[in-house]
Amino acid sequence: MLASLSNPYWTLWWATIGLGYLAAAMKFGLKGVVVFFLGHILADYTWYALISVGITRGKRLFKDRSYRIMIQICGFFLIGFGAWFVFSVTQYLIGGFGGRIG
């Protein structure tokens, strides 16, 4: 619980997307809010259970060298996405996309 609360993206998500979903659920009254909340919590638990199983069983699938190579490949993809993001924002700010990103 503390990890979620200390994560700034958790607050940002609830202040934007989560609030929108909550407002949509409120159209159905208290029942809609309860169903939304239970569905959201169930989705969280399911996701974290899948992550836990994946980590536990993944240790058997990857040797140390394979794991390091996979992490390096993921790192290169993240660097590439970061570079693309910086390039896109720069082009957008100087007007290269005609006022839209696409």
CORFEN-V800431 format. One record per run of one state. SS is the DSSP state (H for helix, E for strand, C for the rest). FROM is the first residue (numbers start at 1). LEN is the number of residues. If there is no record, write none. Layout:
ss=SS from=FROM len=LEN
ss=SS from=FROM len=LEN
This chain:
ss=C from=1 len=1
ss=H from=2 len=5
ss=C from=7 len=1
ss=H from=8 len=19
ss=C from=27 len=2
ss=H from=29 len=33
ss=C from=62 len=2
ss=H from=64 len=30
ss=C from=94 len=9
